[in-house]
Amino acid sequence: MSPRIARTVAELRAALAPHRADGVGFVPTMGALHEGHLSLLRAARDDNGTVVLSIFVNPTQFGEAADLDAYPRTEAADVALAAEAGVDVVFAPSVAEMYPAGFATMVSVGGAITGTLEGAERGRSHFDGVATVVAKLLLAVQPDRAYFGAKDAQQVVVVRRMVADLGIPVEIVTLPTSRDADGLARSSRNTRLSPRDRAVAAAIPRSLRAAQDAFAGGIRDPRSLTDTVRAELAGLNPEYVEVVDADSLAPIAEVERPALLALAVRVGPVRLIDNVVLVPGLDDRIPLGPNGSDHA
């Protein structure tokens, strides 16, 4: 059965009104759905009586006009996949619906969680755009639970902070990063990689796995761990490779509690991000396919 498509907040709320008592799960996306999105939708389907998917390419979080223009838009295919995943309502608003004439309010999350990693590279305005659109979507859908992937780890930290600070009544559910057989994190942008670029990009999960191996061997110094990543990325010039506290995203001198090892690197025309969480006492390394490690 095809999901109902709502183009306005009014249509969305009308569609959801009869189903609130059964629980509403929400997966916000910018479309171009892949297996990572589908894993979030399946989790939402398991947990809730009604599942909402949003498809909205948010212009306020793009720093480069070319990146916004190049972002894949595949609504018909997305709706078909949503139907297979059991989505009940697809919210696919226009830019004018989300940002009507005279729009003048932005949600800004301060502190280290937006000033480092992606915030340092893309500017604080990036996360202002993210926080604003997620807040608007949560207010539009009013879900019981919203589902995010761990690949966008900093975004999840920002959203959790915003939800807590503003008292938005929603549970934020984070699922592990969805990866292809070679370990590459699934992303809508991966469709823009040429076959050669795709082979080069496989160095990203290998580099993170190498750092995980070093960590499992007892290395706790952030510089040593990032140096391990950079060595595996030989030939690529990452925008950043950093180890920070997993909760505050503040710099650390040694990994004594859960830490986020995150990177961003351009491969061909595509900017890719990835991360792993390093937890003392826990061996949770990226499973790589036959081209990346001993894992099938």
N, C-alpha and C positions, 0 to 999 in steps of 0.2 A: 504493500500500500504506500502510495507516495505521501510524503509529509506535506502538511499545509505550509504554504509560503506566505509570510507576513512581511510587508514592505514598510509598515509604519509601526510605531510603538502602540498606537491604539489598536491596530489589527492584532498585534502580538498579545496584548493583555486580554483582548476579547477571546482569543483562541485558548489561552491558558486558564481563564477564570473558572471553568468547570472542573479543572484537574488539580487544583492546588492541594487538596487534602491528601492526594496520593504521593506527593513529593515531586519536585521539579529539579532535574539535573540539567546543567548547562555547560556546553563546550564552546567557548569563543574561538573563532578562527578568522583568518583572512582568505580562506578558500584554498583552492588547489590542493584538495585533500589527498593525504597519503596514509599509509598504514599507521603512522604515529597518531594522526587524528582519529582514525578508526578505533584504535585501542582505547582512546579516551571516551569515544562514543559508546563502545561496548561496556566500559566500566560504568558510565552514566546509566546505561540501559539496565544493568544488573542492580543498581542501587536505587532507582527512582521509578515512579509510575509514569512520568512524562519526561521526555528528553527534548531539549532545545539545542539547536546548532545555529550559531550566527556566522554569517559570511559577510565580512566588511573589510575592505582594504583601507586601513586607516591612514589618511594622508598626514596627520599631525605627528606621526612617529617616524616618518622618513626624512632623513637629512638631505638626501640626494634625489633630485627630481627624476634622474635617470633610473634610479632603483625603484621608485614608485611606478614609473611608466612601464618598467620591465617586469614588474611583479605579475606572475601568471594569474589570469582570471578565467575560470572554467566552471561557471555556475551550473550549467546543465549537467555536466559530469559529476559535480559535487552533490547535486540534489539526488542523482541516481545512486551514488554511494551512500548518501545519508539514508535513503530508503532501505537499502540492504542492511544498514546498521541499526535499523529500528527507530530512527529519529521521527518524532511526532510533528515538530514545528521547526521550520527553517526561517530565521530572521535575517533577511537580506535587505537592509535599508540603503537608501541613497546617501551620498555625502550631505545633501541638503536636509535630510531627515535627522541625521546625527549632529550636524552643525548648521542650524538654520540661520537665516540672515540676522545679523546683530549679535551672534554668539560671541561672548566675551569672558567666559569663565574657564580656567584651567585648574586641574588638580595637580599639585606639586608636592612630591615627597622629598624631604631634605635629608641631609646627613650623608654618611659614607656609602649607604646602600645605593644611592643614585650618582655619586660623584666619582666612582671608580669603575674599572672594567669598561662596559659598554658606555656608561655615562662619561667617562674620561675621553673616550674615542669619538663618540657621536654627539656629545654635548648633553647637558642636563635636559634640554628641550625634548630629547628623545623620550625620556621617561615621563616628562610632563604629558606628552602625547599618549603614552601607554596608560598612565594612571587615569587620565581623563576619559579615554574611550572605554577602559574596563569599568570604571565607575558608572559611566552612562549605560553600558550594557547590563551591568548588574542591577541598576535601578529600573531598567526597562523590563528585564526578564523576571527579576525578583525570585531567583532560584533558591532552593534549599542547599544545593551543592554546585560548585563550579570546578571544572576539571582542567588542569594544566600539565604540560609535560616538563620533565626536569631538564631538558636540553636548554630551555630558556631560564636557567636557574636564577639569574639576577632579577628577571621579570617576576618570578614567583615570589622572591623576597620582597620586592616592591609592592606587589599586590597584597601580600599578607599584611604588610605594614599599613597600607592604605585602609584595608578592610578593618583592621583593629583600631586604627586611629579615628576613623569616621563612624565606627559602630555599625557597619553594614552587616545585616544578619544573614550571613552565608558561610558555609563551610568550604574552605579552599582545599581541594584534593589534588595532590601531586603524584603523578605516575612516572615510573622510570623512563629514561630516554629510549625511544624506539630506534633500533639500528638495523641496517641491512646486513647481509651475510659477511661483508668485509669489515663490519664495525662502524661504518660511516653513519653518523646520526641522520635520520630521515628529516628532510626539510623540503618545503615547496620549491626552494631555490635550486635544489639539486637537479631539477629538470633542465636548468640552463647550463649544466656542465657538459662539455664535449666528452667523448669517450676517453681522450687523452687526459683531460682535466680530471675526470672521474678517477682515473688510475692514480693521478698525483694526489688527489684528495684523500685517498686511502691512508696516506701517511699521517693524517690527523689522529684517527683512533689508535694507530700503531704507536704514535708518540705518547698518547695518554696512557696506553697500556704499559709502555716502557717505564713511565713514571710510577705507575701502580706497582710494577715489579720491583722498582727501586725502593718504594715505600714499604712493600712487604718484606724486603730485605733489611729493613731497619733505618733507612734514610729518613730523617725528619727535618732536614734543613730546606726551607723553601727554595733558596737559590740553587741548590743541587738538583732539586726536583724539576725546576723550570729549565735548568741547563740540559737535563736529560731530554725534556720535550723538544727544546730547540735543536739538539743534535739530531733527533729523528726527523725534524722538519727541514733538514739541509736542502737548500735550493728554494725554499719558501721564506718569505719575510713576514712573520706574524706581526700583527698590530700590537698584540700584547700576549704574554704568557705570565699568569700570576697565580700565587697561592694566597688565599685570604680566608678569614674566619667564615665558616659556612652560614652563620646566622647574621652577623653584623656586616660582613664583607670588608671588615677592617684588616689592614696588613698584620701579619703575624711574624714572629721571629723564629718560631719552631712549631711543628704540628704536634700539639699535645691534646687537642680535641678535634671534632670534625672540621675539616677544612675543604674549601672549594678550590680545585685546580681548574682554571678556566683559560680559554684562548680564543683568539679571533685571527683569521688569516684569509687572505684573498687567494683564490685559485681561479685563474682565468678572469672572467668578468664577475665572479660570484664571491661574495663575502660570506664566509662560513664561521659559525661559532660552535664550540663544544666544551664539555666539562666533565669532570668526575669528582665525586666526593671522597676524600681520604679520611678514613676513620680508624684511629689506633685500635688494634685488636680485631679489626674486621677485614677479611680478605675478600673484596668484592670487585674483581677486575673485569674489564670489558671483555665479553666473549667475542672473539674475532673469528671470521670464516677461514677457509683454506688458504686464502691469499694473505692473511694477516698473522696467523699463529697456528698453534697446534690444535685449536678448537674447530671442530667440524660445524 
